[in-house]
Amino acid sequence: MRLAREAELPADPEAAAALQDRLRTLVEPGDPSAPPFRTVAGLDSAYDDNGNVVAAVVVLDATTLEPIDTATARGTVTFPYVPGLLAFRELPTTLTALEKLSTTPDLLICDGQGIAHPRRFGLACHLGVLTDLPTIGVAKTVWGTYTDPAPTRGSTSNITIDNEVVGRALRTQPSIKPVFVSTGHRIDLDTACTQVLALSPHYRQPETTRRADHLCRTLLRQDVSDA
């Protein structure tokens, strides 16, 4: 697939934060009446102790959850670890992997934040703006505050930052810790939660994230064993 917008990769945290502030104005709301997504892609990255990173994209049929396409990329992390700027550690290899896909998915699901972010511009927002595709952030940890949703599958509670609703804690499995869903680009929060729940029939994480995580960690272990 081809990116809709060329990526800017600043060299320092101050420039990166300024870029997030500028690009967040390009985030578009979703249309609840849009047709259902036919294909859904999960994106994830894994690192070793030497600064090497592997990114993986796995495209699934949204109904059957069967794989349609995969792509991976390897790189070296050059951006420092700064909370709120983690996207800049993953973007170069993630974008390379996306460009290797032979298909263009209808929806991207990121292992990270969307607007539930200090500057309302997490990895899902950034990738959405660059690809012009609907994107969702599904994180294992949360920025902001929330109350624990009811223990039943499908229960939710709002995530807020500075009294603004920025996402939802979603219980994908009964009595299991929720995931934290926030919109990235061109999708509304109700649709995002419905989609994540449909992609999580058996486990806490959606199948898109689970399969992308498994692929990139498998490749990273192979790289280590081959070194």
Long-range contacts (C-beta under 8 A, 24 or more apart in sequence): 1-98, 1-99, 1-101, 1-103, 1-104, 1-105, 1-131, 2-99, 3-95, 3-98, 3-99, 3-130, 3-131, 4-130, 4-131, 4-132, 5-129, 5-130, 5-131, 5-132, 6-130, 7-91, 7-92, 7-95, 7-130, 9-79, 9-88, 9-91, 9-92, 10-88, 11-79, 13-80, 13-82, 13-85, 16-79, 16-82, 16-85, 16-88, 17-84, 17-85, 17-119, 20-85, 20-119, 20-121, 20-126, 21-119, 21-121, 23-121, 23-125, 23-126, 23-129, 24-119, 24-120, 24-121, 24-125, 26-129, 27-115, 27-120, 27-121, 27-125, 27-128, 27-129, 27-184, 27-185, 28-185, 28-186, 29-186, 29-188, 30-134, 30-183, 30-186, 30-187, 30-188, 30-191, 30-192, 31-186, 31-188, 32-188, 32-190, 32-191, 34-191, 36-62, 37-62, 37-106, 37-107, 37-134, 37-195, 38-62, 38-63, 38-106, 39-68, 39-103, 39-105, 39-106, 39-107, 40-105, 40-106, 40-107, 40-108, 40-109, 40-195, 40-199, 40-208, 41-101, 41-105, 41-107, 41-108, 41-109, 41-208, 42-109, 42-111, 42-206, 42-207, 42-208, 42-209, 42-210, 42-211, 42-212, 42-213, 43-94, 43-97, 43-98, 43-108, 43-109, 43-110, 43-111, 43-127, 43-212, 44-111, 44-209, 44-212, 44-213, 44-215, 44-216, 45-89, 45-90, 45-93, 45-94, 45-111, 45-216, 46-213, 46-216, 46-217, 46-219, 46-220, 47-77, 47-220, 48-220, 48-223, 48-224, 51-76, 51-77, 52-76, 52-77, 52-220, 52-223, 53-77, 53-89, 53-90, 53-93, 54-93, 54-216, 54-217, 54-219, 54-220, 54-223, 55-90, 55-93, 55-94, 55-96, 55-97, 55-216, 56-97, 56-212, 56-213, 56-215, 56-216, 56-219, 57-94, 57-97, 57-98, 57-100, 57-101, 57-212, 58-208, 58-211, 58-212, 58-215, 59-101, 59-103, 59-105, 60-199, 60-207, 60-208, 60-211, 62-106, 62-107, 62-195, 62-198, 62-199, 65-199, 65-201, 65-207, 67-211, 68-103, 69-101, 69-102, 69-103, 69-105, 70-215, 71-97, 71-98, 71-100, 71-101, 72-97, 72-100, 72-215, 72-216, 72-219, 73-97, 73-100, 74-219, 74-223, 84-117, 84-118, 84-119, 86-112, 86-123, 87-112, 87-122, 87-123, 87-126, 90-123, 91-123, 91-126, 91-127, 94-127, 95-130, 98-127, 98-131, 104-133, 105-133, 106-133, 106-134, 107-133, 107-134, 107-135, 107-136, 107-187, 107-195, 108-133, 108-134, 108-135, 108-136, 108-184, 109-135, 109-136, 109-138, 109-195, 109-196, 109-199, 109-206, 109-208, 109-209, 110-135, 110-136, 110-137, 110-138, 110-184, 111-138, 111-139, 111-140, 111-209, 111-212, 111-213, 112-137, 112-139, 113-137, 113-139, 113-143, 113-167, 113-180, 113-182, 114-167, 114-181, 114-182, 114-183, 114-184, 114-185, 115-166, 115-167, 115-182, 115-183, 115-184, 116-142, 116-143, 116-144, 116-159, 116-161, 116-166, 116-167, 116-180, 116-182, 117-143, 117-166, 117-182, 118-143, 118-161, 120-166, 122-182, 122-184, 123-184, 124-182, 124-183, 124-184, 124-185, 125-184, 125-185, 126-184, 127-184, 127-185, 128-184, 128-185, 128-186, 129-185, 132-185, 132-186, 133-185, 133-186, 134-184, 134-185, 134-186, 134-187, 135-183, 135-184, 135-185, 135-186, 135-187, 136-181, 136-182, 136-183, 136-184, 136-187, 136-192, 136-195, 136-196, 137-167, 137-180, 137-181, 137-182, 137-183, 137-184, 138-179, 138-180, 138-181, 138-196, 138-205, 138-206, 138-209, 139-179, 139-180, 139-181, 139-182, 140-179, 140-180, 140-205, 141-180, 142-169, 142-180, 146-180, 148-178, 149-178, 151-175, 153-197, 154-197, 156-193, 165-189, 168-193, 170-196, 170-197, 172-196, 172-197, 172-200, 172-203, 172-204, 172-205, 172-206, 173-200, 173-202, 173-203, 173-204, 176-204, 177-204, 179-204, 179-205, 179-206
